[in-house]
Amino acid sequence: MNIGEVADRSGLPPKTIRYYEDIGLVRPLRHDNGYRAFREHDLHKLAFLGRARTLGFSIEDCRTLLGLYEDETRESAQVKAVAEEHLETIDEKIRQLQSMRATLSHLVEACHGDHRPDCPILSDLAGSQPKSN
């Protein structure tokens, strides 16, 4: 398969596929003319990587997971450890987003949103206390 075919079948853009090749996640064969020749197992790897990236795994996590996937002597505990670590990262991001939302919600409620220049949102962003009326 050429890069266009594998892109269509994997759902990944050609630029992403070339990047994955550049960093060694996939290694398609090369014809004498230099064109890539993807095999079925390359397509499978790309689909695997696409799904892992959709779940938010980092490139290094993807490299680890792909290595574990290809290692028939792996222990599922190794895979679970990578996934648990990623889940902890997601949970921390959720906590941070909830905190950001609470702060911004409070600021939006505190802003009169009228013709007056005083704005607690801008005051907070500037690191100063809102002016009292």
ZIBELWO-V825152 format. One record per backbone hydrogen bond with DSSP energy under -1.0 kcal/mol. CO is the residue of the C=O (numbers start at 1). NH is the residue of the N-H. Records with the same first field share a line. If there is no record, write none. Layout:
CO->NH / NH
This chain:
1->38
2->6
3->7
4->8
5->9
6->10
7->11
13->17
14->18
15->19
16->20
17->21
18->22
19->23
20->25 / 26
21->24
29->37
31->34
35->31
37->29
39->43
40->44
41->45
42->46
43->47
44->48
45->49
46->50
47->51
48->52
49->53
50->54
51->55
52->57
53->56
58->62
59->63
60->64
61->65
62->66
63->67
64->68
65->69
66->70
71->74
75->78 / 79
76->80
77->81
78->82
79->83
80->84
81->85
82->86
83->87
84->88
85->89
86->90
87->91
88->92
89->93
90->94
91->95
92->96
93->97
94->98
95->99
96->100
97->101
98->102
99->103
100->104
101->105
102->106
103->107
104->108
105->109
106->110
107->111
119->123
120->124
121->125
122->126
123->128
124->127
